Amino acid sequence: MLNLRYIVRLVLAFISRFKILIIASIILGILFFFVFKFLLPVISGGSTTRIGITGRYNVSNLPNNILEMIGDGLTKLDENGNVEPNLVTSWETPDKGKTWVFKLKNNLTWQDGKKVTSSTISYAFSDVTIEHPDESTIVFKLQHDYSAFPVIVSKPVFKKGLLGTGEWKVKNLSLSGTYVDHMTLQKNTGEKIIYKFYPDEGRTKLAFEMGETDSIEGLINPTPFSTWPKVKVAKNINTGEYVAVFFNTKDNLLADKEIRQALAYGINKDKLGDMRALGPISIDSWAYNPQVKPYTYDFEKAKSIINNHKKEAKVNEVSINLTIPPILLPEGEKIAKDWEAIGLKINLEVSATVPSEYQALLAILDIPEDPDQYSIWHSTQTATNLTKYHNDRIDKLLEDGRSQLDVSDRKKTYLDFQRFLVEDSPAVFLYYPASYTISRK
């Protein structure tokens, strides 16, 4: 059996004899790695992926996931919605939320190679004064205290147009009227992504079928691709949105809280989405309250409330108009059947847009990244308060939540906000919607 000393001598002798060959092999290996990893993709133009997306977007409101590839915000949010530094090292508010001072990191550069300074950062805020005391300091002066402002500046910022600080750079952008038709993003390695935008899911699916795109992102209805053997379908639950039935609380019938609650109990939510949404704040948020009233399906309770209403109102029929978008038609039909079973007459109205007047509306709503939902539920927000909701307690909680700086105080406020809002039922919160990514195998 060879001993260790002999083996060591043998290895050293081999290295001494063939050291030039060994060194040359190492150098060649490094060169080959560099060529195939970095140089070849640039020379050949790298791989190109064509992705189809449904929606009409202009340059100023592109999907956030695309903007985050191109640029960075002053701050960023972790998976629970907590604010962290991004382009800045720190921030402070010297006057409890009315003035916000941010300090930029050193050695940041835009995609054109020029230095990122406070004066080159552009946020288009209304009613906000922006000052640049020096090249590393940017000051925002608000008209009112607003504790959620650091979340607002997590949105990617750009020097001009879409020139950002991200890994991907816009190489080409084509418009159809005022809307983006397609755009090309490219990495330094040469890898490219071409995003193509289509007005509806039918056109998006057709483009995939015709070979115009290699994949689809954010598809709501995966039919017919779920049965295609050479197509991969990946399902994602989007906890940044929820599906709900919103009630016009100024309607003669739906102004009655007890009727709204009957409608909430009367929906079999287990037959709708995969993951229940109990309230207006995402399950992923640090402010989420899991202890709100769940409105578990209760046929007998719902029917009893409706029957009592008929007796008191001395009517034989109670009808509700339910407006639904085409994409939620199957869910709308299930809800209509549930409500008809408890003694209601339901008229389904399909509308591609949110009507100015409605009685009950089934819709998908984006959840704000911060728990502040002042614009959605406060009684003064007539343009964005879908339900025309007015509750003095809710108004006060929303006012407190956006002025409190201490996170523990804000959390307590928003826990109460969710509890009281869900109890009052200006909307029935149903589920977090699923979306699908479609790609070729």
C-alpha positions in Angstrom: 0.0 0.0 0.0 1.4 3.4 -1.0 2.2 5.6 1.9 1.3 9.3 2.0 4.9 10.5 1.6 5.4 8.6 -1.6 2.1 10.0 -3.1 3.1 13.6 -2.2 6.5 13.2 -3.9 4.8 11.7 -6.9 2.4 14.6 -7.2 5.1 17.2 -6.8 7.3 15.5 -9.4 4.3 15.5 -11.9 3.7 19.2 -11.2 7.3 20.1 -11.7 7.6 18.3 -15.0 4.3 19.5 -16.5 3.9 22.9 -14.8 3.9 24.9 -18.0 1.1 22.7 -19.4 -0.9 22.9 -16.2 -0.6 26.7 -16.1 -1.6 27.0 -19.7 -4.6 24.8 -19.1 -5.8 26.9 -16.2 -5.4 30.1 -18.3 -7.3 28.6 -21.2 -10.0 27.4 -18.9 -10.5 30.9 -17.5 -10.5 32.4 -21.0 -13.1 29.8 -22.2 -15.3 30.6 -19.2 -15.1 34.3 -19.8 -15.9 33.9 -23.5 -18.9 31.6 -23.0 -20.2 33.4 -19.9 -19.8 37.0 -20.9 -18.4 37.7 -24.3 -20.3 35.3 -26.5 -23.8 36.4 -25.3 -22.9 40.0 -26.1 -21.5 39.2 -29.5 -24.4 36.9 -30.4 -27.0 39.3 -29.0 -27.9 36.8 -26.1 -31.1 35.0 -25.7 -34.4 36.8 -26.5 -37.7 36.1 -24.7 -41.0 37.5 -26.0 -43.6 37.9 -23.2 -47.3 38.8 -23.8 -49.1 40.9 -21.2 -52.8 42.0 -21.2 -53.5 45.6 -20.5 -53.4 49.1 -21.9 -50.3 51.0 -20.5 -48.6 54.2 -21.3 -45.1 55.1 -20.5 -46.0 56.6 -17.1 -48.0 53.6 -15.7 -46.2 50.5 -16.9 -46.5 47.4 -14.7 -44.5 47.8 -11.5 -42.6 44.5 -12.0 -41.2 45.9 -15.3 -40.3 49.3 -13.8 -38.5 47.5 -11.0 -36.3 45.8 -13.6 -35.3 49.1 -15.1 -35.0 51.3 -12.0 -34.9 51.5 -8.2 -36.8 53.5 -5.7 -35.3 55.6 -2.9 -36.6 52.9 -0.6 -37.9 49.3 -1.1 -40.3 47.0 0.7 -39.6 43.6 2.1 -42.1 40.7 1.8 -44.2 42.0 4.7 -44.3 45.6 3.5 -41.7 47.0 5.8 -39.6 49.9 4.4 -35.9 49.4 3.8 -33.2 51.7 2.2 -32.5 51.3 -1.5 -31.0 54.2 -3.3 -30.7 56.0 0.1 -28.8 55.2 3.2 -31.3 56.9 5.6 -34.2 59.2 6.0 -35.8 61.3 8.7 -38.8 63.5 9.3 -38.0 66.5 11.6 -41.6 67.6 12.0 -43.5 64.4 12.5 -44.4 63.5 8.9 -44.7 66.7 7.0 -41.1 67.1 5.8 -39.0 64.1 4.7 -35.3 64.2 4.2 -33.5 61.4 2.3 -29.7 60.9 2.1 -28.5 59.2 -1.2 -25.8 56.5 -1.3 -22.5 57.4 -2.7 -21.2 56.2 -6.1 -24.6 55.5 -7.7 -24.8 55.9 -11.4 -27.6 56.1 -14.0 -27.6 53.7 -16.9 -25.8 56.4 -19.0 -22.9 56.2 -16.6 -23.5 59.6 -15.0 -23.7 60.1 -11.3 -27.0 59.9 -9.5 -27.5 63.2 -7.6 -30.5 64.6 -5.8 -31.2 67.1 -8.6 -31.3 64.3 -11.3 -34.0 62.4 -9.4 -37.5 63.2 -10.6 -40.7 62.3 -8.8 -44.0 63.8 -10.2 -45.9 64.5 -7.0 -48.8 67.0 -6.8 -48.9 69.3 -3.8 -45.3 68.3 -2.8 -42.3 70.7 -2.8 -39.0 69.1 -3.6 -35.7 70.7 -2.6 -32.0 69.7 -3.2 -29.8 71.2 -0.5 -26.8 69.3 -1.9 -26.1 66.6 -4.4 -26.7 63.8 -1.8 -29.8 65.2 -0.1 -33.4 65.4 -1.3 -36.1 67.0 0.7 -39.9 66.5 0.2 -42.2 69.0 1.9 -45.8 67.8 2.1 -48.9 69.9 2.8 -50.1 67.4 5.5 -48.5 64.9 7.8 -48.2 61.5 6.1 -46.5 58.6 7.8 -46.6 56.3 4.7 -44.5 58.6 2.5 -41.3 56.4 2.7 -43.5 53.7 1.0 -44.5 56.1 -1.8 -40.8 56.7 -2.8 -40.3 52.9 -3.1 -41.6 53.4 -6.7 -38.7 53.2 -9.2 -37.3 56.6 -10.1 -35.9 57.7 -13.4 -33.5 60.4 -14.6 -35.5 61.1 -17.8 -37.9 58.9 -19.7 -37.1 55.4 -18.6 -33.3 55.9 -17.9 -32.9 54.2 -14.5 -30.4 52.5 -12.3 -31.5 48.9 -12.7 -30.0 45.8 -14.3 -32.2 46.0 -17.4 -32.1 49.0 -19.9 -34.8 50.0 -22.3 -33.4 49.5 -25.8 -36.6 50.1 -27.8 -40.1 51.3 -27.1 -42.9 51.4 -29.6 -46.2 53.2 -29.1 -49.6 52.7 -30.6 -51.2 56.0 -30.1 -50.6 56.9 -26.5 -50.2 53.2 -25.4 -47.1 51.1 -25.3 -47.3 48.4 -28.1 -44.0 46.7 -27.2 -40.8 47.4 -25.5 -37.3 45.7 -25.4 -35.2 45.4 -22.3 -31.6 44.3 -22.4 -28.9 43.3 -19.9 -25.2 44.1 -20.3 -24.8 40.3 -21.1 -26.9 40.8 -24.2 -29.9 38.9 -22.9 -33.2 40.5 -24.1 -36.8 40.5 -23.1 -39.5 41.9 -25.5 -42.8 42.7 -23.8 -45.8 42.8 -26.0 -49.0 44.4 -24.8 -52.5 43.4 -25.9 -55.9 45.0 -25.1 -57.6 41.8 -23.8 -56.9 38.2 -22.8 -58.4 36.9 -26.0 -55.9 38.8 -28.1 -53.0 37.8 -25.8 -53.9 34.2 -26.1 -54.1 34.4 -29.9 -50.7 36.0 -30.1 -49.2 33.0 -28.1 -51.0 30.5 -30.3 -49.7 32.3 -33.5 -46.1 32.2 -32.2 -45.9 36.0 -31.6 -44.8 35.4 -28.0 -43.0 32.7 -26.1 -44.9 33.1 -22.9 -47.8 35.0 -21.2 -47.6 36.6 -17.7 -50.6 37.4 -15.5 -53.2 35.4 -17.3 -56.5 35.2 -15.4 -58.1 32.4 -17.4 -55.6 29.6 -18.5 -58.1 28.0 -20.9 -57.3 26.3 -23.3 -53.6 26.0 -22.5 -54.2 23.9 -19.4 -54.9 20.9 -21.7 -52.1 21.5 -24.2 -49.3 18.9 -23.8 -46.5 21.1 -25.0 -47.4 24.1 -22.8 -46.4 24.6 -19.2 -49.0 26.4 -16.9 -47.8 27.8 -13.6 -50.3 29.1 -11.1 -49.6 32.0 -8.8 -51.8 33.5 -6.0 -51.6 37.3 -6.1 -52.0 38.5 -2.5 -51.5 42.1 -3.8 -55.1 42.1 -5.1 -58.4 40.9 -3.9 -61.7 40.0 -5.4 -64.8 41.5 -3.7 -68.4 42.5 -4.1 -68.7 46.2 -3.5 -72.0 47.6 -2.4 -73.4 51.1 -3.2 -74.1 52.1 0.4 -76.3 54.9 -0.8 -78.7 52.5 -2.5 -82.1 52.3 -0.7 -81.7 48.5 -0.1 -78.0 48.2 0.4 -77.8 51.2 2.9 -79.1 48.6 5.4 -76.1 47.0 7.1 -78.2 43.8 7.9 -78.9 43.3 4.2 -75.2 43.7 3.3 -74.3 41.1 6.0 -77.0 38.7 4.7 -75.4 39.0 1.2 -72.0 38.3 2.7 -73.3 35.2 4.6 -75.1 34.1 1.4 -72.0 33.6 -0.8 -70.3 30.1 -0.7 -66.8 31.5 -0.9 -65.2 28.0 -0.9 -66.5 27.6 -4.5 -64.7 30.7 -5.7 -61.0 31.3 -5.2 -58.2 29.2 -3.8 -57.3 31.5 -0.9 -59.8 33.6 1.1 -59.3 37.3 1.6 -60.9 38.3 4.9 -60.4 42.0 4.6 -59.0 44.9 2.7 -55.3 44.6 3.8 -53.1 41.8 2.3 -52.4 38.7 4.3 -48.7 39.5 3.7 -48.8 42.9 5.4 -47.4 43.7 8.8 -50.8 45.3 9.6 -53.0 42.3 8.6 -55.7 41.3 11.0 -56.7 37.6 10.9 -59.3 38.1 13.6 -62.0 39.9 11.6 -65.4 38.4 11.1 -65.0 35.7 8.4 -68.6 35.6 7.1 -68.4 31.8 6.7 -71.2 30.6 4.3 -74.4 30.4 6.3 -77.4 29.7 4.1 -80.0 29.6 6.8 -78.9 32.9 8.4 -78.8 34.7 5.1 -82.2 33.4 4.0 -83.7 34.3 7.4 -82.5 37.9 7.1 -83.9 38.3 3.6 -87.3 36.7 4.6 -87.6 39.1 7.6 -86.9 42.0 5.3 -89.6 41.0 2.9 -92.1 40.7 5.7 -91.2 44.1 7.2 -91.2 45.8 3.8 -94.3 43.9 2.8 -92.9 42.8 -0.6 -92.7 39.4 -2.3 -89.6 40.1 -4.3 -86.3 41.8 -3.6 -84.0 42.3 -6.6 -80.3 43.2 -6.9 -78.4 44.2 -10.0 -74.9 42.7 -9.9 -72.4 44.2 -12.3 -69.4 42.1 -13.3 -66.5 42.4 -15.6 -66.3 39.8 -18.4 -63.2 38.2 -16.9 -65.2 37.4 -13.7 -68.3 36.1 -15.4 -68.1 32.5 -14.0 -67.6 33.8 -10.5 -70.5 36.3 -10.9 -72.8 33.5 -12.1 -72.0 31.4 -8.9 -72.6 34.4 -6.7 -75.9 35.1 -8.5 -77.1 31.5 -7.9 -76.1 31.7 -4.2 -78.1 34.9 -3.8 -81.1 33.5 -5.7 -81.1 30.5 -3.4 -81.7 32.7 -0.3 -84.7 34.4 -2.0 -83.4 37.2 -4.1 -83.9 38.1 -7.8 -80.5 38.8 -9.4 -80.0 40.7 -12.6 -76.5 40.2 -14.0 -75.0 43.1 -15.9 -71.7 42.6 -17.7 -69.5 45.7 -18.1 -65.9 46.0 -19.3 -65.5 49.2 -17.2 -66.5 50.3 -13.7 -69.8 52.1 -14.1 -70.4 55.4 -12.4 -73.6 54.0 -10.9 -74.2 50.5 -9.8 -75.9 48.5 -7.0 -73.5 45.7 -6.4 -70.2 45.4 -8.2 -67.9 42.3 -8.5 -64.3 43.5 -9.1 -60.6 42.9 -8.6 -58.9 45.7 -6.6 -55.2 46.4 -6.2 -54.2 46.5 -2.5 -52.1 49.5 -1.6 -48.5 48.6 -0.5 -49.0 50.5 2.7 -52.0 49.7 4.9 -53.2 53.3 4.5 -56.5 53.0 2.5 -57.7 56.6 3.0 -58.4 57.0 -0.7 -60.6 53.9 -0.9 -62.8 54.2 2.2 -62.7 57.7 3.6 -66.0 59.6 3.1 -64.3 62.7 1.6 -62.8 60.7 -1.3 -65.7 60.9 -3.6 -63.7 60.1 -6.8 -62.1 56.9 -5.4 -64.5 55.7 -2.7 -66.2 53.0 -4.8 -68.9 52.2 -2.3 -69.8 55.8 -1.3 -69.1 54.7 2.2 -69.4 57.0 5.2 -68.6 55.9 8.7 -67.2 58.4 11.2 -65.3 55.8 13.1 -63.6 54.5 10.0 -62.8 58.1 8.9 -61.1 58.8 12.2 -59.0 55.5 12.1 -57.9 56.3 8.6 -56.9 59.8 9.6 -55.0 58.6 12.6 -53.2 55.8 10.7 -51.7 58.1 8.1 -50.4 60.6 10.7 -48.9 58.1 13.3 -45.2 57.5 12.9 -44.8 54.7 15.4 -45.3 51.4 13.7 -46.9 49.8 16.7 -49.4 52.6 17.0 -50.2 52.3 13.3 -50.6 48.6 13.5 -53.1 48.9 16.4 -55.0 51.5 14.3 -55.2 49.4 11.2 -56.2 46.3 13.2 -59.2 48.2 14.4 -59.9 49.6 11.0 -60.1 46.1 9.5 -62.3 44.8 12.3 -64.9 47.6 12.1 -64.9 47.9 8.3 -65.5 44.2 7.8 -68.2 44.2 10.5 -70.0 47.0 8.6 -69.7 45.2 5.3 -69.6 47.9 2.6 -68.0 45.1 0.6 -67.8 41.3 0.8 -64.1 40.3 0.6 -63.9 37.0 -1.2 -60.5 35.7 -2.3 -57.0 36.6 -3.6 -57.1 36.0 -7.4 -54.9 33.5 -9.1 -53.0 34.3 -12.2 -51.1 32.1 -14.6 -47.8 32.1 -16.4 -48.0 30.2 -19.7 -44.8 29.1 -21.5 -43.7 26.5 -24.1 -42.0 23.4 -22.8 
